[in-house]
Amino acid sequence: YEPFLAVGDFEVLLVVVNLADRHTYIFEEKVIPAAVRQNVGVVAMKVLGGASRKAGGYKNPDAAAEMPSDLLNLSVRYAMSVPGVATLNIGVHNRKQLLADLEMVRSYRPLSIEEQHKVAELGRPLAAQWGAHFGPA
């Protein structure tokens, strides 16, 4: 990743960052640290796991997030806590989702050590269930 980023043609990366996909993809482990070393900005996307496939995915403007609703706030807090992440690109399909997303960001507080461990445990079963839903790892 470092040689790819070192060519100097990149200012910003948009990468999947959420508590489930961290177990499937390698962005938090390898790509984001490489971006930071090369002074490349990082935007976290798919913070809520994308649009629910069960609800029709992105074709349904009322589709909820793939992430279980009780984990939405924790998911936003996790993504905002990943070292190197400068900002979030949270999917919004309607006004209600926009207002909920804004409230989650406004109420941000860093994860405690206990919550960091909890995030790792909560994400594993979701990752196993979702698989490589954004394409091969």
FIFI-105026 format. One line per 10 residues: their letters; for each residue x, y, z of N, C-alpha, C, CB. Coordinates in Angstrom, 3 decimals. Glycine has a CB too. Layout:
% FIFI-105026
a = X:Y:Z:X:Y:Z:X:Y:Z:X:Y:Z  ...
***
This chain:
% FIFI-105026
yepflavgdf = 0.813:-1.192:0.000:0.000:0.000:0.000:0.857:1.256:0.000:-0.925:-0.002:1.190  1.958:1.167:0.709:2.849:2.319:0.817:3.356:2.751:-0.566:4.036:1.989:1.741  3.877:1.819:-1.398:4.354:2.249:-2.726:3.236:2.868:-3.569:4.962:1.061:-3.477  2.046:2.325:-3.442:0.895:2.845:-4.173:0.606:4.287:-3.768:-0.341:1.966:-3.929  0.644:4.550:-2.468:0.357:5.897:-1.958:1.543:6.850:-2.131:-0.027:5.822:-0.483  2.740:6.299:-2.195:3.944:7.122:-2.244:4.161:7.826:-3.575:5.130:6.281:-1.941  3.398:7.472:-4.610:3.600:8.132:-5.901:3.246:9.607:-5.829:2.770:7.451:-6.983  2.511:9.986:-4.779:2.241:11.400:-4.561:1.041:11.957:-5.290:3.408:12.170:-4.944  0.286:11.109:-5.961:-0.877:11.575:-6.713:-2.170:11.539:-5.899:-1.044:10.741:-7.955  -2.084:11.172:-4.640:-3.272:11.021:-3.812:-3.274:12.030:-2.684:-3.359:9.611:-3.254
evllvvvnla = -4.416:12.651:-2.488:-4.584:13.550:-1.359:-5.545:12.975:-0.336:-5.074:14.903:-1.831  -6.504:12.163:-0.817:-7.537:11.627:0.061:-7.905:10.211:-0.383:-8.788:12.542:0.061  -8.143:9.336:0.591:-8.674:8.000:0.339:-10.049:7.890:0.967:-7.726:6.904:0.892  -10.935:7.208:0.299:-12.273:6.913:0.813:-12.301:5.408:1.044:-13.429:7.387:-0.188  -12.385:4.980:2.306:-12.289:3.559:2.629:-13.409:3.113:3.561:-10.941:3.258:3.262  -13.759:1.829:3.466:-14.766:1.220:4.331:-14.216:1.155:5.755:-15.162:-0.204:3.819  -14.955:1.737:6.694:-14.566:1.689:8.100:-15.821:1.466:8.937:-13.827:3.001:8.532  -15.961:0.268:9.460:-17.029:-0.001:10.424:-16.635:-1.181:11.296:-18.376:-0.281:9.705  -17.343:-1.357:12.378:-16.930:-2.335:13.370:-17.041:-3.778:12.897:-17.740:-2.161:14.600  -17.806:-4.051:11.855:-17.889:-5.413:11.309:-16.842:-5.638:10.229:-19.288:-5.679:10.741
drhtyifeek = -16.788:-4.753:9.271:-15.896:-4.945:8.124:-14.422:-4.830:8.477:-16.223:-3.948:7.057  -14.105:-4.341:9.655:-12.700:-4.310:10.089:-12.151:-5.723:10.193:-12.559:-3.584:11.446  -13.039:-6.725:10.352:-12.621:-8.115:10.442:-12.539:-8.789:9.069:-13.577:-8.879:11.334  -13.069:-8.140:8.039:-13.079:-8.700:6.687:-12.035:-8.028:5.799:-14.469:-8.554:6.062  -11.973:-6.722:5.883:-11.063:-5.943:5.049:-9.883:-5.454:5.888:-11.803:-4.746:4.396  -8.880:-4.890:5.273:-7.635:-4.553:5.979:-7.385:-3.055:6.109:-6.473:-5.179:5.272  -8.403:-2.260:5.924:-8.200:-0.815:5.910:-7.643:-0.275:7.220:-9.493:-0.127:5.599  -8.257:-0.629:8.345:-7.790:-0.108:9.631:-6.394:-0.619:9.972:-8.765:-0.489:10.739  -6.100:-1.829:9.563:-4.842:-2.477:9.928:-3.668:-2.031:9.064:-4.994:-3.970:9.832  -3.877:-1.879:7.762:-2.752:-1.623:6.865:-2.888:-0.355:6.020:-2.576:-2.788:5.962
vipaavrqnv = -4.045:-0.136:5.442:-4.186:0.959:4.481:-4.204:2.325:5.165:-5.458:0.776:3.667  -4.989:2.474:6.222:-5.069:3.779:6.893:-3.720:4.179:7.488:-6.140:3.748:7.997  -3.011:3.280:8.192:-1.682:3.677:8.681:-0.727:4.081:7.551:-1.067:2.537:9.476  -0.798:3.394:6.409:0.054:3.763:5.269:-0.334:5.144:4.752:-0.059:2.712:4.133  -1.624:5.428:4.701:-2.084:6.743:4.255:-1.577:7.837:5.193:-3.623:6.780:4.176  -1.659:7.588:6.485:-1.191:8.569:7.463:0.303:8.846:7.267:-1.463:8.072:8.904  1.090:7.795:7.067:2.531:7.971:6.864:2.833:8.784:5.602:3.220:6.609:6.780  1.961:8.708:4.608:2.159:9.432:3.351:1.416:10.771:3.337:1.700:8.574:2.177  0.843:11.159:4.491:0.110:12.421:4.607:-1.091:12.482:3.656:1.047:13.591:4.330  -1.775:11.350:3.517:-2.977:11.252:2.693:-4.175:11.250:3.641:-2.958:9.959:1.780
gvvamkvlgg = -5.143:12.116:3.384:-6.339:12.176:4.210:-7.190:10.937:4.047:-7.149:13.403:3.873  -7.942:10.584:5.098:-8.787:9.393:5.073:-10.220:9.782:5.414:-8.262:8.318:6.061  -11.133:9.390:4.528:-12.566:9.557:4.744:-13.149:8.168:4.961:-13.262:10.295:3.532  -13.834:7.968:6.072:-14.470:6.682:6.360:-15.838:6.637:5.686:-14.605:6.456:7.897  -16.077:5.553:4.939:-17.393:5.355:4.322:-17.956:4.015:4.783:-17.300:5.410:2.758  -19.216:3.778:4.500:-19.911:2.547:4.901:-19.820:2.352:6.410:-19.318:1.319:4.168  -19.823:3.451:7.133:-19.710:3.446:8.587:-20.832:2.627:9.220:-19.731:4.880:9.129  -22.004:2.634:8.602:-23.152:1.890:9.115:-23.377:0.603:8.327:-24.409:2.756:9.069  -22.375:0.197:7.558:-22.438:-1.060:6.828:-23.126:-0.992:5.485:-23.115:-2.055:7.645  -23.511:0.175:5.056:-24.241:0.306:3.790:-25.738:0.142:4.015:-23.743:-0.730:2.766
asrkaggykn = -26.497:0.211:2.942:-27.954:0.067:3.020:-28.306:-1.406:3.194:-28.643:0.649:1.749  -29.296:-1.670:4.002:-29.706:-3.042:4.295:-30.086:-3.800:3.028:-30.876:-3.043:5.270  -29.417:-4.893:2.808:-29.735:-5.728:1.639:-31.111:-6.348:1.791:-28.675:-6.832:1.448  -31.516:-6.645:3.019:-32.840:-7.235:3.274:-33.957:-6.267:2.911:-32.968:-7.646:4.746  -33.677:-4.966:2.991:-34.685:-3.939:2.707:-34.578:-3.407:1.285:-34.552:-2.788:3.692  -33.837:-4.067:0.421:-33.724:-3.622:-0.967:-32.482:-2.827:-1.273:-34.895:-2.816:-1.321  -31.629:-2.640:-0.275:-30.371:-1.938:-0.499:-30.570:-0.502:-0.937:-29.558:-2.662:-1.524  -29.671:-0.050:-1.786:-29.655:1.357:-2.191:-30.825:1.740:-3.096:-28.362:1.665:-2.894  -31.533:0.770:-3.623:-32.701:1.074:-4.468:-33.893:1.540:-3.651:-33.094:-0.148:-5.282  -33.888:1.242:-2.367:-34.985:1.621:-1.486:-34.576:2.844:-0.663:-35.382:0.438:-0.557
pdaaaempsd = -35.187:4.015:-0.916:-34.794:5.222:-0.186:-35.104:5.166:1.313:-35.483:6.413:-0.787  -35.922:4.193:1.719:-36.246:4.060:3.132:-35.482:2.919:3.800:-37.731:3.847:3.300  -34.540:2.334:3.079:-33.774:1.215:3.639:-32.975:1.678:4.845:-32.833:0.606:2.578  -33.050:0.896:5.874:-32.237:1.166:7.063:-30.802:0.756:6.773:-32.790:0.410:8.315  -29.940:1.022:7.707:-28.541:0.616:7.578:-28.429:-0.895:7.761:-27.649:1.359:8.611  -27.393:-1.468:7.191:-27.102:-2.897:7.393:-26.762:-3.166:8.864:-25.927:-3.354:6.475  -26.118:-2.201:9.512:-25.743:-2.329:10.914:-27.011:-2.405:11.771:-24.843:-1.137:11.357  -27.063:-3.310:12.742:-28.231:-3.348:13.637:-28.441:-1.980:14.299:-28.053:-4.450:14.724  -29.694:-1.600:14.462:-30.011:-0.253:14.949:-29.425:0.041:16.325:-31.506:-0.067:14.996  -29.282:-0.971:17.175:-28.723:-0.725:18.507:-27.212:-0.488:18.478:-29.034:-1.895:19.418
llnlsvryam = -26.583:-0.670:17.312:-25.139:-0.450:17.187:-24.783:0.776:16.345:-24.492:-1.669:16.585  -25.779:1.520:15.886:-25.503:2.657:15.003:-24.614:3.703:15.673:-26.809:3.303:14.561  -24.976:4.126:16.860:-24.195:5.165:17.535:-22.783:4.672:17.831:-24.887:5.601:18.838  -22.664:3.452:18.296:-21.350:2.881:18.569:-20.529:2.796:17.280:-21.489:1.484:19.213  -21.186:2.505:16.167:-20.497:2.415:14.873:-19.920:3.757:14.451:-21.452:1.902:13.798  -20.696:4.806:14.642:-20.214:6.155:14.315:-19.048:6.516:15.229:-21.358:7.204:14.451  -19.197:6.250:16.506:-18.127:6.559:17.452:-16.869:5.760:17.146:-18.583:6.281:18.879  -17.048:4.505:16.738:-15.886:3.690:16.369:-15.147:4.321:15.187:-16.322:2.246:16.021  -15.875:4.622:14.132:-15.241:5.170:12.920:-14.539:6.493:13.219:-16.290:5.372:11.804  -15.149:7.335:14.047:-14.541:8.613:14.388:-13.313:8.438:15.280:-15.558:9.506:15.078
svpgvatlni = -13.179:7.277:15.899:-12.061:7.019:16.796:-10.880:6.327:16.127:-12.528:6.194:17.939  -11.043:5.884:14.886:-9.948:5.194:14.197:-8.846:6.208:13.900:-10.448:4.506:12.877  -7.641:5.966:14.388:-6.540:6.904:14.124:-6.321:7.098:12.625:-5.244:6.405:14.779  -6.274:8.352:12.215:-6.059:8.678:10.809:-7.315:9.060:10.067:-5.430:7.533:10.124  -8.480:8.700:10.581:-9.736:9.066:9.923:-10.003:10.543:10.186:-10.929:8.180:10.433  -10.156:11.305:9.101:-10.378:12.749:9.225:-11.853:13.110:9.277:-9.724:13.473:8.073  -12.681:12.344:8.569:-14.108:12.641:8.516:-14.867:11.407:8.081:-14.394:13.815:7.564  -16.199:11.465:8.208:-17.057:10.347:7.839:-17.948:10.727:6.669:-17.907:9.900:9.034  -18.224:9.758:5.826:-19.216:9.875:4.770:-20.296:8.873:5.132:-18.603:9.608:3.320  -21.325:9.345:5.820:-22.393:8.469:6.289:-23.530:8.524:5.279:-22.886:8.881:7.718
gvhnrkqlla = -23.946:7.372:4.808:-25.025:7.316:3.828:-26.323:7.881:4.368:-25.242:5.899:3.378  -27.000:8.638:3.538:-28.272:9.253:3.914:-29.253:9.041:2.781:-28.105:10.771:4.232  -30.363:8.420:3.088:-31.386:8.182:2.060:-32.592:9.094:2.197:-31.843:6.749:2.114  -32.763:9.664:3.378:-33.929:10.520:3.586:-33.649:11.483:4.745:-35.206:9.664:3.871  -34.558:12.409:4.943:-34.376:13.450:5.965:-34.249:12.864:7.370:-35.541:14.431:5.925  -35.055:11.846:7.659:-35.026:11.213:8.979:-33.631:10.635:9.262:-36.104:10.097:9.071  -33.040:9.978:8.284:-31.702:9.430:8.459:-30.672:10.541:8.631:-31.330:8.546:7.271  -30.815:11.609:7.875:-29.885:12.734:7.992:-29.892:13.295:9.408:-30.242:13.839:6.984  -31.070:13.519:9.951:-31.168:14.075:11.299:-30.585:13.119:12.342:-32.628:14.390:11.635  -30.844:11.838:12.178:-30.287:10.847:13.111:-28.760:10.810:13.012:-30.872:9.442:12.824
dlemvrsyrp = -28.231:10.858:11.789:-26.780:10.856:11.590:-26.140:12.088:12.216:-26.443:10.792:10.095  -26.746:13.234:12.002:-26.217:14.470:12.587:-26.172:14.388:14.106:-27.062:15.670:12.157  -27.210:13.840:14.695:-27.245:13.721:16.153:-26.150:12.783:16.657:-28.619:13.221:16.615  -25.911:11.685:15.945:-24.852:10.762:16.359:-23.485:11.439:16.308:-24.854:9.509:15.469  -23.244:12.221:15.272:-21.952:12.905:15.141:-21.824:14.009:16.199:-21.794:13.504:13.715  -22.879:14.749:16.402:-22.838:15.830:17.406:-22.611:15.306:18.814:-24.132:16.627:17.370  -23.113:14.119:19.109:-22.989:13.582:20.467:-21.744:12.704:20.632:-24.235:12.778:20.823  -20.834:12.763:19.665:-19.625:11.935:19.699:-18.834:12.120:20.982:-18.743:12.254:18.512  -18.373:11.006:21.487:-17.373:10.989:22.550:-16.473:9.797:22.262:-18.034:10.897:23.996  -15.179:9.913:22.545:-14.249:8.816:22.248:-14.662:7.520:22.944:-12.829:9.199:22.669
lsieeqhkva = -14.292:6.403:22.356:-14.564:5.106:22.961:-13.679:4.890:24.178:-14.353:3.982:21.944  -14.278:4.370:25.221:-13.485:3.980:26.388:-12.731:2.692:26.041:-14.397:3.781:27.662  -11.792:2.309:26.866:-11.052:1.058:26.665:-12.033:-0.114:26.645:-9.979:0.858:27.781  -12.976:-0.103:27.559:-13.988:-1.165:27.618:-14.798:-1.217:26.323:-14.929:-0.950:28.822  -15.186:-0.058:25.814:-15.954:-0.012:24.560:-15.114:-0.467:23.366:-16.480:1.409:24.311  -13.827:-0.185:23.378:-12.955:-0.651:22.293:-12.945:-2.176:22.238:-11.517:-0.112:22.478  -12.889:-2.825:23.376:-12.933:-4.289:23.425:-14.305:-4.800:22.997:-12.597:-4.793:24.840  -15.342:-4.108:23.425:-16.712:-4.485:23.071:-16.917:-4.409:21.553:-17.729:-3.572:23.796  -16.377:-3.364:20.933:-16.499:-3.184:19.481:-15.896:-4.374:18.747:-15.809:-1.877:19.033  -14.736:-4.810:19.202:-14.075:-5.945:18.551:-14.940:-7.194:18.640:-12.700:-6.208:19.187
elgrplaaqw = -15.545:-7.433:19.782:-16.368:-8.628:19.972:-17.696:-8.534:19.215:-16.634:-8.848:21.460  -18.309:-7.372:19.188:-19.587:-7.208:18.488:-19.430:-7.329:16.977:-20.205:-5.860:18.833  -18.286:-6.900:16.464:-18.070:-6.903:15.027:-17.802:-8.266:14.422:-16.951:-6.019:14.709  -17.204:-9.169:15.181:-16.834:-10.487:14.640:-18.027:-11.275:14.088:-16.154:-11.305:15.718  -19.102:-11.451:14.867:-20.225:-12.221:14.319:-20.898:-11.529:13.131:-21.255:-12.471:15.406  -20.930:-10.205:13.147:-21.490:-9.484:12.001:-20.636:-9.709:10.755:-21.595:-7.975:12.309  -19.322:-9.662:10.919:-18.417:-9.893:9.788:-18.619:-11.284:9.215:-16.955:-9.706:10.216  -18.785:-12.263:10.073:-19.013:-13.636:9.609:-20.339:-13.734:8.854:-19.003:-14.621:10.801  -21.336:-13.037:9.335:-22.656:-13.041:8.696:-22.638:-12.288:7.365:-23.698:-12.421:9.631  -22.006:-11.132:7.325:-21.992:-10.302:6.119:-21.046:-10.824:5.057:-21.615:-8.892:6.470
gahfgpa = -19.927:-11.406:5.468:-18.913:-11.830:4.512:-18.305:-10.614:3.813:-19.515:-12.802:3.477  -17.720:-10.854:2.649:-17.094:-9.768:1.875:-18.154:-9.100:1.005:-15.916:-10.309:0.992  -19.129:-8.449:1.648:-20.289:-7.888:0.936:-19.969:-6.685:0.063:-21.334:-7.498:1.921  -18.783:-6.138:0.171:-18.378:-5.047:-0.710:-17.407:-5.533:-1.791:-17.737:-3.921:0.105  -17.289:-6.827:-1.930:-16.389:-7.406:-2.915:-15.293:-8.201:-2.234:-15.784:-6.319:-3.795  -14.457:-8.863:-3.009:-13.429:-9.721:-2.417:-12.410:-8.924:-1.615:-12.721:-10.511:-3.500  -11.950:-9.564:-0.561:-10.955:-8.927:0.310:-9.564:-9.152:-0.246:-11.049:-9.473:1.752
***
